Amino acid sequence: MRAIGIIMAGGNSQRLKDLCKLRAIAAMPMAGAFRAIDFALSNMSNSNINKVAVIAQYNSRSLQDHLSAAKWWDLDRKQGGLFIFTPFLSRENNYWFRGVADSIYQNISFLKRSHEPYVVLASGDAIYKMDYNDIINYHIEKGADITICYKDLAGTDKNPQDFGIIQLDHEERMAGFEEKPLEPKGTTASLGIYVIQRSLLIKLLEAANADGNYDFVKDIILRNKNELNIFGYKYDGYWSTLNSINAYMNTNMDFLKKDVREMLTTPPYIVTKPKDEPPAKYNYGADVKNTIVASGSIINGTVRNSVLFRNVFLGEYSSVKNSIVMGSSYIGKGCVIENAILDKEVVVADGKQIIGEPGNPIVISKGQIV
């Protein structure tokens, strides 16, 4: 192995509102049967990075339950494997993680006990498929200290104000960096994916901590930008991050497109912790088009342009359009669901209507009875 992996999975976005009230963003259900973190974890495993740390913080119970068996990502190993780090109190430290740099520093023994020369740092709330070896090879070729993966947002529905915007010279060397600028100077957004030498990362973390600095972008990258060779690596594939309700809705809907869905259906595969349910059942009268229906679901009504997760029941004469229905939800007879997100274990009584607006879906939180 040339690299170890670190996946940052501690985020808890207020913009996801009730969807993240009881779960971390990295644990958000995706594409019918997956979790957001499955994409970064699968990318690590598929890139032959077999020693991976997941750093969690907020609402991590469901995330830890999902990661309880590392074998699904081929990370149940005697050498290497999957490590899950959460905040802990000690005689020397009584803080929660105060930033990305601090969360890694508090687990710096993971870096010091490793022997691989490089570290791939990624976020657990982004949806994409990538071979990290391409970035590592680029990093070595450039003689870089830090390589930042970026994507040009021009022509997409993503707002550059929501991302870190990187400026590059003709050699792809970083010339500037703005974190969520009000007036962006470009559209090249950092994807929060970095490659850095392990020994250098240890040195930078120790220096930042000694000065009371805890932020990775501000205190590691920007503070040292004049002393380090920092390069950008352009990624042209599909990428989305779950930073809002609309982003979550649109990302799931993207999987109704053939080219995006191929991330799941072509090798190397994105894998998840499996569930032992029977295939979806379509009863007489079911009418389903352009929809992902996960295993264990029973469909009696009409479904259009939607994503239905595991064990969803849809009653007779009911319709679901342009919506997401998460696992173990029950929709009775004669219901209308449009432009909505139903969290897990929602019950919709017979004849009820839940109708949102395009671009502004209604969110029904977990376990509610409507």
DRENDO-1510 file (C-alpha; in Angstrom, 1 decimal, always signed):
<recs>
REC; n; res; u; v; w
REC; 1; MET; +0.0; +0.0; +0.0 .
REC; 2; ARG; +1.2; +3.5; -0.9 .
REC; 3; ALA; -1.4; +5.4; +1.1 .
REC; 4; ILE; -3.7; +5.3; +4.1 .
REC; 5; GLY; -7.1; +6.9; +4.0 .
REC; 6; ILE; -8.9; +9.2; +6.3 .
REC; 7; ILE; -12.7; +9.9; +5.8 .
REC; 8; MET; -14.1; +12.9; +7.6 .
REC; 9; ALA; -17.6; +11.9; +8.7 .
REC; 10; GLY; -18.3; +14.2; +11.6 .
REC; 11; GLY; -20.4; +16.8; +9.9 .
REC; 12; ASN; -23.9; +17.8; +10.9 .
REC; 13; SER; -25.4; +20.3; +8.5 .
REC; 14; GLN; -28.2; +22.6; +9.8 .
REC; 15; ARG; -29.2; +23.0; +6.2 .
REC; 16; LEU; -30.3; +19.4; +6.1 .
REC; 17; LYS; -32.7; +20.2; +9.0 .
REC; 18; ASP; -34.7; +17.2; +10.3 .
REC; 19; LEU; -32.9; +14.7; +8.0 .
REC; 20; CYS; -29.8; +15.1; +10.2 .
REC; 21; LYS; -31.5; +15.4; +13.5 .
REC; 22; LEU; -30.7; +11.8; +14.4 .
REC; 23; ARG; -27.9; +10.9; +12.0 .
REC; 24; ALA; -24.7; +12.2; +10.6 .
REC; 25; ILE; -24.6; +13.4; +7.0 .
REC; 26; ALA; -22.3; +10.5; +6.1 .
REC; 27; ALA; -25.1; +8.2; +7.2 .
REC; 28; MET; -27.7; +9.7; +4.9 .
REC; 29; PRO; -29.5; +7.0; +2.8 .
REC; 30; MET; -28.7; +7.2; -0.9 .
REC; 31; ALA; -29.9; +5.7; -4.2 .
REC; 32; GLY; -32.3; +3.2; -2.6 .
REC; 33; ALA; -30.0; +1.0; -0.7 .
REC; 34; PHE; -26.8; +2.9; +0.1 .
REC; 35; ARG; -25.4; +5.4; +2.6 .
REC; 36; ALA; -23.4; +8.4; +1.7 .
REC; 37; ILE; -20.2; +7.1; +3.2 .
REC; 38; ASP; -20.3; +4.0; +1.0 .
REC; 39; PHE; -19.0; +6.0; -1.9 .
REC; 40; ALA; -15.8; +7.2; -0.1 .
REC; 41; LEU; -15.3; +3.8; +1.6 .
REC; 42; SER; -15.7; +1.9; -1.7 .
REC; 43; ASN; -13.3; +4.3; -3.5 .
REC; 44; MET; -10.7; +3.7; -0.8 .
REC; 45; SER; -11.1; -0.1; -1.1 .
REC; 46; ASN; -11.2; -0.1; -4.9 .
REC; 47; SER; -8.0; +2.0; -4.9 .
REC; 48; ASN; -6.2; -0.7; -2.8 .
REC; 49; ILE; -6.1; +1.6; +0.2 .
REC; 50; ASN; -6.6; -1.0; +2.9 .
REC; 51; LYS; -6.1; +1.0; +6.1 .
REC; 52; VAL; -8.8; +3.6; +6.5 .
REC; 53; ALA; -9.9; +5.8; +9.4 .
REC; 54; VAL; -13.4; +7.2; +9.7 .
REC; 55; ILE; -13.5; +10.2; +12.0 .
REC; 56; ALA; -17.1; +10.7; +13.3 .
REC; 57; GLN; -18.6; +13.1; +15.8 .
REC; 58; TYR; -22.3; +14.2; +15.6 .
REC; 59; ASN; -25.1; +11.6; +15.8 .
REC; 60; SER; -22.7; +8.8; +15.0 .
REC; 61; ARG; -24.8; +5.9; +16.3 .
REC; 62; SER; -26.3; +4.9; +12.9 .
REC; 63; LEU; -23.0; +5.5; +11.2 .
REC; 64; GLN; -21.2; +3.2; +13.6 .
REC; 65; ASP; -23.9; +0.6; +13.2 .
REC; 66; HIS; -23.5; +0.7; +9.4 .
REC; 67; LEU; -19.8; +0.3; +9.7 .
REC; 68; SER; -19.9; -2.5; +12.3 .
REC; 69; ALA; -18.8; -5.1; +9.8 .
REC; 70; ALA; -15.9; -3.9; +7.7 .
REC; 71; LYS; -15.9; -7.0; +5.5 .
REC; 72; TRP; -18.3; -5.6; +3.0 .
REC; 73; TRP; -15.6; -3.1; +1.9 .
REC; 74; ASP; -12.8; -5.7; +2.2 .
REC; 75; LEU; -11.4; -3.9; +5.2 .
REC; 76; ASP; -11.6; -6.7; +7.8 .
REC; 77; ARG; -7.8; -7.3; +7.9 .
REC; 78; LYS; -5.1; -8.2; +10.3 .
REC; 79; GLN; -2.8; -5.7; +8.6 .
REC; 80; GLY; -4.7; -2.4; +8.1 .
REC; 81; GLY; -8.5; -2.5; +8.2 .
REC; 82; LEU; -11.2; +0.0; +9.2 .
REC; 83; PHE; -10.8; +2.3; +12.2 .
REC; 84; ILE; -13.6; +4.4; +13.6 .
REC; 85; PHE; -12.5; +7.4; +15.8 .
REC; 86; THR; -14.9; +9.5; +17.8 .
REC; 87; PRO; -14.2; +12.2; +20.4 .
REC; 88; PHE; -13.0; +11.0; +23.8 .
REC; 89; LEU; -11.9; +12.6; +27.1 .
REC; 90; SER; -8.5; +12.1; +28.5 .
REC; 91; ARG; -6.3; +13.7; +31.2 .
REC; 92; GLU; -4.7; +15.9; +28.5 .
REC; 93; ASN; -7.8; +16.6; +26.4 .
REC; 94; ASN; -11.4; +17.3; +27.3 .
REC; 95; TYR; -12.6; +18.8; +24.0 .
REC; 96; TRP; -14.8; +17.6; +21.2 .
REC; 97; PHE; -13.3; +17.9; +17.8 .
REC; 98; ARG; -12.9; +21.7; +17.1 .
REC; 99; GLY; -12.2; +21.3; +13.4 .
REC; 100; VAL; -10.9; +18.9; +10.8 .
REC; 101; ALA; -7.3; +19.5; +11.7 .
REC; 102; ASP; -8.0; +19.0; +15.4 .
REC; 103; SER; -10.0; +15.8; +14.7 .
REC; 104; ILE; -7.0; +14.3; +12.9 .
REC; 105; TYR; -4.5; +15.6; +15.5 .
REC; 106; GLN; -6.5; +14.1; +18.4 .
REC; 107; ASN; -6.0; +10.7; +16.5 .
REC; 108; ILE; -2.4; +11.5; +15.3 .
REC; 109; SER; -1.3; +8.1; +16.7 .
REC; 110; PHE; -3.1; +6.6; +13.7 .
REC; 111; LEU; -0.6; +8.5; +11.4 .
REC; 112; LYS; +2.4; +7.8; +13.5 .
REC; 113; ARG; +1.9; +4.1; +13.7 .
REC; 114; SER; +1.4; +3.8; +9.9 .
REC; 115; HIS; +4.2; +3.3; +7.5 .
REC; 116; GLU; +2.7; +4.3; +4.2 .
REC; 117; PRO; +4.2; +7.5; +2.6 .
REC; 118; TYR; +0.9; +9.2; +1.6 .
REC; 119; VAL; -2.5; +10.0; +3.1 .
REC; 120; VAL; -5.7; +10.4; +1.1 .
REC; 121; LEU; -8.1; +12.7; +3.0 .
REC; 122; ALA; -11.7; +12.6; +1.8 .
REC; 123; SER; -15.2; +13.7; +3.0 .
REC; 124; GLY; -17.9; +11.2; +3.9 .
REC; 125; ASP; -20.8; +13.3; +2.6 .
REC; 126; ALA; -19.9; +13.4; -1.1 .
REC; 127; ILE; -21.2; +11.2; -3.9 .
REC; 128; TYR; -18.7; +10.2; -6.6 .
REC; 129; LYS; -16.6; +7.4; -8.0 .
REC; 130; MET; -12.9; +7.9; -8.2 .
REC; 131; ASP; -9.6; +6.0; -8.3 .
REC; 132; TYR; -7.4; +7.7; -5.8 .
REC; 133; ASN; -4.3; +6.2; -7.4 .
REC; 134; ASP; -4.7; +8.7; -10.2 .
REC; 135; ILE; -4.4; +11.5; -7.7 .
REC; 136; ILE; -1.5; +9.9; -5.9 .
REC; 137; ASN; +0.4; +9.4; -9.2 .
REC; 138; TYR; -0.3; +13.0; -10.2 .
REC; 139; HIS; +0.9; +14.1; -6.8 .
REC; 140; ILE; +4.2; +12.2; -7.2 .
REC; 141; GLU; +4.7; +13.4; -10.8 .
REC; 142; LYS; +4.3; +17.1; -9.7 .
REC; 143; GLY; +6.5; +16.7; -6.7 .
REC; 144; ALA; +3.6; +18.2; -4.7 .
REC; 145; ASP; +3.4; +18.6; -0.9 .
REC; 146; ILE; -0.4; +18.8; -1.1 .
REC; 147; THR; -2.7; +18.0; -4.0 .
REC; 148; ILE; -6.2; +19.3; -3.9 .
REC; 149; CYS; -8.9; +17.6; -6.1 .
REC; 150; TYR; -11.1; +20.2; -7.8 .
REC; 151; LYS; -14.0; +20.4; -10.2 .
REC; 152; ASP; -15.1; +23.2; -12.5 .
REC; 153; LEU; -18.7; +24.1; -11.5 .
REC; 154; ALA; -19.3; +26.1; -14.7 .
REC; 155; GLY; -22.5; +24.9; -16.4 .
REC; 156; THR; -23.7; +23.0; -13.3 .
REC; 157; ASP; -26.5; +23.8; -10.9 .
REC; 158; LYS; -24.0; +24.2; -8.0 .
REC; 159; ASN; -23.4; +27.6; -6.5 .
REC; 160; PRO; -19.6; +28.4; -6.1 .
REC; 161; GLN; -20.5; +30.4; -3.0 .
REC; 162; ASP; -21.1; +27.1; -1.2 .
REC; 163; PHE; -17.6; +25.7; -1.8 .
REC; 164; GLY; -13.9; +26.6; -1.4 .
REC; 165; ILE; -12.8; +28.1; -4.7 .
REC; 166; ILE; -9.2; +27.5; -5.8 .
REC; 167; GLN; -7.2; +29.6; -8.2 .
REC; 168; LEU; -4.5; +27.9; -10.2 .
REC; 169; ASP; -1.7; +29.0; -12.5 .
REC; 170; HIS; -0.8; +27.5; -15.9 .
REC; 171; GLU; +1.0; +24.6; -14.2 .
REC; 172; GLU; -2.0; +23.8; -11.9 .
REC; 173; ARG; -0.1; +25.2; -8.9 .
REC; 174; MET; -2.4; +26.9; -6.4 .
REC; 175; ALA; -2.3; +30.7; -6.7 .
REC; 176; GLY; -5.2; +31.5; -4.3 .
REC; 177; PHE; -8.0; +29.9; -2.3 .
REC; 178; GLU; -11.3; +31.4; -1.0 .
REC; 179; GLU; -13.4; +29.5; +1.4 .
REC; 180; LYS; -17.1; +30.0; +0.5 .
REC; 181; PRO; -16.6; +33.5; -0.9 .
REC; 182; LEU; -19.5; +35.9; -1.3 .
REC; 183; GLU; -18.1; +37.0; -4.7 .
REC; 184; PRO; -16.2; +34.0; -6.1 .
REC; 185; LYS; -13.3; +34.8; -8.5 .
REC; 186; GLY; -13.8; +31.6; -10.4 .
REC; 187; THR; -15.8; +28.3; -10.6 .
REC; 188; THR; -13.0; +25.8; -9.7 .
REC; 189; ALA; -14.3; +24.3; -6.5 .
REC; 190; SER; -12.3; +22.2; -4.1 .
REC; 191; LEU; -13.9; +18.8; -3.6 .
REC; 192; GLY; -12.4; +18.3; -0.1 .
REC; 193; ILE; -10.2; +15.5; -1.4 .
REC; 194; TYR; -6.5; +15.9; -0.6 .
REC; 195; VAL; -3.3; +13.9; -1.0 .
REC; 196; ILE; -0.4; +14.7; +1.4 .
REC; 197; GLN; +2.8; +13.1; +2.6 .
REC; 198; ARG; +2.1; +11.4; +5.9 .
REC; 199; SER; +5.2; +12.8; +7.6 .
REC; 200; LEU; +4.4; +16.3; +6.4 .
REC; 201; LEU; +0.9; +16.0; +7.7 .
REC; 202; ILE; +2.1; +15.0; +11.1 .
REC; 203; LYS; +4.5; +18.0; +11.1 .
REC; 204; LEU; +1.8; +20.5; +10.0 .
REC; 205; LEU; -0.8; +19.2; +12.5 .
REC; 206; GLU; +1.7; +19.4; +15.4 .
REC; 207; ALA; +2.6; +23.0; +14.5 .
REC; 208; ALA; -1.0; +24.0; +14.1 .
REC; 209; ASN; -2.0; +22.5; +17.4 .
REC; 210; ALA; +0.9; +24.2; +19.2 .
REC; 211; ASP; -0.5; +27.6; +18.0 .
REC; 212; GLY; -4.1; +26.7; +18.9 .
REC; 213; ASN; -5.2; +26.3; +15.3 .
REC; 214; TYR; -7.7; +23.7; +14.4 .
REC; 215; ASP; -9.1; +24.3; +10.8 .
REC; 216; PHE; -7.6; +22.3; +7.9 .
REC; 217; VAL; -8.2; +24.8; +5.1 .
REC; 218; LYS; -7.4; +28.0; +7.0 .
REC; 219; ASP; -4.6; +26.7; +9.3 .
REC; 220; ILE; -3.0; +24.0; +7.2 .
REC; 221; ILE; -3.4; +25.0; +3.6 .
REC; 222; LEU; -3.7; +28.7; +3.6 .
REC; 223; ARG; -1.3; +29.4; +6.4 .
REC; 224; ASN; +1.4; +27.4; +4.7 .
REC; 225; LYS; +0.6; +28.2; +1.0 .
REC; 226; ASN; +3.8; +30.1; +0.4 .
REC; 227; GLU; +6.0; +27.5; +1.9 .
REC; 228; LEU; +4.4; +24.4; +0.3 .
REC; 229; ASN; +4.0; +23.2; -3.3 .
REC; 230; ILE; +0.2; +22.9; -3.5 .
REC; 231; PHE; -1.3; +21.7; -6.8 .
REC; 232; GLY; -4.8; +21.1; -8.1 .
REC; 233; TYR; -6.0; +17.9; -9.7 .
REC; 234; LYS; -9.0; +18.2; -12.0 .
REC; 235; TYR; -11.8; +15.7; -11.7 .
REC; 236; ASP; -14.3; +15.5; -14.5 .
REC; 237; GLY; -16.6; +12.7; -13.3 .
REC; 238; TYR; -19.9; +13.0; -11.4 .
REC; 239; TRP; -19.6; +14.6; -8.0 .
REC; 240; SER; -22.2; +16.0; -5.6 .
REC; 241; THR; -22.2; +16.9; -1.9 .
REC; 242; LEU; -25.1; +16.7; +0.5 .
REC; 243; ASN; -25.0; +20.3; +1.7 .
REC; 244; SER; -28.7; +21.2; +1.6 .
REC; 245; ILE; -32.2; +19.6; +1.3 .
REC; 246; ASN; -32.3; +20.4; -2.4 .
REC; 247; ALA; -28.8; +18.9; -2.9 .
REC; 248; TYR; -29.9; +15.7; -1.2 .
REC; 249; MET; -33.1; +15.5; -3.3 .
REC; 250; ASN; -31.3; +16.3; -6.6 .
REC; 251; THR; -28.5; +13.8; -5.9 .
REC; 252; ASN; -30.9; +11.0; -5.3 .
REC; 253; MET; -32.8; +11.9; -8.4 .
REC; 254; ASP; -29.6; +12.0; -10.4 .
REC; 255; PHE; -29.4; +8.2; -10.0 .
REC; 256; LEU; -32.5; +7.9; -12.2 .
REC; 257; LYS; -30.1; +8.9; -15.1 .
REC; 258; LYS; -28.4; +6.0; -16.8 .
REC; 259; ASP; -24.9; +7.6; -16.8 .
REC; 260; VAL; -25.0; +8.3; -13.0 .
REC; 261; ARG; -26.6; +5.0; -12.2 .
REC; 262; GLU; -23.7; +3.2; -13.9 .
REC; 263; MET; -21.6; +4.1; -10.9 .
REC; 264; LEU; -23.5; +1.4; -9.1 .
REC; 265; THR; -23.8; -1.1; -11.9 .
REC; 266; THR; -20.3; -1.2; -13.4 .
REC; 267; PRO; -17.1; -2.4; -11.7 .
REC; 268; PRO; -15.3; -1.5; -9.6 .
REC; 269; TYR; -18.6; -1.4; -7.6 .
REC; 270; ILE; -19.8; +0.9; -4.9 .
REC; 271; VAL; -20.8; -1.5; -2.1 .
REC; 272; THR; -22.8; -1.3; +1.0 .
REC; 273; LYS; -23.8; -3.3; +4.1 .
REC; 274; PRO; -26.4; -5.7; +2.6 .
REC; 275; LYS; -29.9; -6.5; +4.0 .
REC; 276; ASP; -31.6; -9.8; +3.6 .
REC; 277; GLU; -34.9; -8.9; +2.1 .
REC; 278; PRO; -36.9; -10.4; -0.7 .
REC; 279; PRO; -37.1; -8.7; -4.1 .
REC; 280; ALA; -39.5; -5.9; -4.6 .
REC; 281; LYS; -43.1; -7.1; -5.2 .
REC; 282; TYR; -45.4; -5.4; -7.8 .
REC; 283; ASN; -49.0; -6.3; -7.3 .
REC; 284; TYR; -51.8; -6.2; -9.8 .
REC; 285; GLY; -52.4; -2.5; -10.7 .
REC; 286; ALA; -48.9; -1.3; -9.9 .
REC; 287; ASP; -47.6; +1.2; -12.4 .
REC; 288; VAL; -43.9; +2.2; -12.0 .
REC; 289; LYS; -41.8; +4.3; -14.4 .
REC; 290; ASN; -38.3; +5.9; -14.1 .
REC; 291; THR; -38.0; +4.9; -10.4 .
REC; 292; ILE; -35.6; +3.0; -8.2 .
REC; 293; VAL; -37.4; +0.5; -6.0 .
REC; 294; ALA; -35.3; -1.3; -3.4 .
REC; 295; SER; -35.7; -4.8; -2.1 .
REC; 296; GLY; -38.5; -5.7; +0.3 .
REC; 297; SER; -40.9; -3.0; -1.1 .
REC; 298; ILE; -44.5; -3.8; -2.0 .
REC; 299; ILE; -46.1; -1.6; -4.7 .
REC; 300; ASN; -49.8; -1.4; -5.4 .
REC; 301; GLY; -50.1; +2.1; -6.8 .
REC; 302; THR; -48.4; +4.4; -9.3 .
REC; 303; VAL; -44.8; +5.7; -9.0 .
REC; 304; ARG; -43.0; +8.1; -11.2 .
REC; 305; ASN; -39.6; +9.7; -11.1 .
REC; 306; SER; -38.9; +8.6; -7.5 .
REC; 307; VAL; -36.5; +6.7; -5.2 .
REC; 308; LEU; -38.1; +4.1; -2.9 .
REC; 309; PHE; -35.8; +2.6; -0.3 .
REC; 310; ARG; -36.1; -0.8; +1.3 .
REC; 311; ASN; -39.4; -2.2; +2.7 .
REC; 312; VAL; -41.6; +0.6; +1.5 .
REC; 313; PHE; -45.3; -0.2; +1.2 .
REC; 314; LEU; -47.5; +1.7; -1.3 .
REC; 315; GLY; -51.2; +1.1; -1.0 .
REC; 316; GLU; -53.8; +0.8; -3.8 .
REC; 317; TYR; -54.8; +3.9; -5.8 .
REC; 318; SER; -51.9; +5.8; -4.2 .
REC; 319; SER; -49.3; +7.8; -6.3 .
REC; 320; VAL; -45.8; +8.9; -5.6 .
REC; 321; LYS; -44.2; +11.4; -7.9 .
REC; 322; ASN; -40.8; +13.2; -7.8 .
REC; 323; SER; -40.2; +12.0; -4.3 .
REC; 324; ILE; -37.9; +10.1; -2.0 .
REC; 325; VAL; -39.4; +7.5; +0.4 .
REC; 326; MET; -37.0; +6.1; +2.8 .
REC; 327; GLY; -36.9; +2.6; +4.4 .
REC; 328; SER; -39.8; +0.9; +6.2 .
REC; 329; SER; -42.3; +3.7; +5.4 .
REC; 330; TYR; -46.0; +2.9; +4.9 .
REC; 331; ILE; -48.3; +4.8; +2.5 .
REC; 332; GLY; -51.9; +3.8; +2.7 .
REC; 333; LYS; -54.7; +3.7; +0.1 .
REC; 334; GLY; -55.6; +6.7; -2.1 .
REC; 335; CYS; -52.7; +8.9; -1.0 .
REC; 336; VAL; -50.9; +11.5; -3.1 .
REC; 337; ILE; -47.2; +12.1; -2.5 .
REC; 338; GLU; -45.4; +14.7; -4.7 .
REC; 339; ASN; -42.2; +16.6; -4.4 .
REC; 340; ALA; -41.6; +15.2; -0.9 .
REC; 341; ILE; -39.0; +13.5; +1.2 .
REC; 342; LEU; -40.3; +10.9; +3.6 .
REC; 343; ASP; -37.7; +9.8; +6.2 .
REC; 344; LYS; -37.6; +6.3; +7.6 .
REC; 345; GLU; -40.7; +4.7; +9.2 .
REC; 346; VAL; -43.1; +7.4; +8.2 .
REC; 347; VAL; -46.8; +6.3; +8.2 .
REC; 348; VAL; -49.2; +8.1; +5.8 .
REC; 349; ALA; -52.8; +7.3; +6.5 .
REC; 350; ASP; -55.4; +6.5; +3.8 .
REC; 351; GLY; -56.4; +9.4; +1.6 .
REC; 352; LYS; -53.7; +11.8; +2.8 .
REC; 353; GLN; -51.9; +14.2; +0.5 .
REC; 354; ILE; -48.3; +15.5; +0.9 .
REC; 355; ILE; -47.6; +17.9; -2.0 .
REC; 356; GLY; -44.5; +20.1; -2.1 .
REC; 357; GLU; -43.2; +22.4; -4.8 .
REC; 358; PRO; -40.5; +21.6; -7.4 .
REC; 359; GLY; -37.2; +22.8; -5.9 .
REC; 360; ASN; -38.8; +23.0; -2.4 .
REC; 361; PRO; -39.7; +19.5; -1.3 .
REC; 362; ILE; -41.7; +18.9; +1.9 .
REC; 363; VAL; -39.7; +16.9; +4.5 .
REC; 364; ILE; -41.5; +14.5; +6.8 .
REC; 365; SER; -39.2; +13.5; +9.6 .
REC; 366; LYS; -38.5; +10.0; +10.8 .
REC; 367; GLY; -41.3; +8.1; +12.4 .
REC; 368; GLN; -44.0; +10.7; +11.9 .
REC; 369; ILE; -47.6; +9.6; +11.4 .
REC; 370; VAL; -49.5; +11.8; +8.8 .
</recs>
